[in-house]
Amino acid sequence: MGVCELCGRSEVETTVHHLLPKEMGGTFGATADLCIPCHKQIHALYTNEEIAVRLSTLRQLREDEQLSRFVKWLRKQPPTKLMKIRKSNERKWKGR
């Protein structure tokens, strides 16, 4: 259990998020410990290319409009709450 570096909730299970995606050369780069909902939400909203180009720091992630709305809502949720994260409609249709 730890503290999410994005939403700030404590007593949450965290995962390692590569700020520069591994497939874009970030294997040995900076990482952040994020709770599972925050980590899933980033990847549900954005492709690795988008993350690499404009969301490769915690500050950029915090300042992103869509993500900040989610984080604001998530902060009000108990750390034990399980939630379903779905890909955004934009992400769903990008590869087609």
Secondary structure, 3 states (H helix, E strand, C coil): CECCCCCCCCCECEEEEECCCHHHCCCCCCEEEEEHHHHHHHHHHCCHHHHHHHCCCHHHHHHCHHHHHHHHHHCCCCCCCCCCCCCCHHHHHHCC
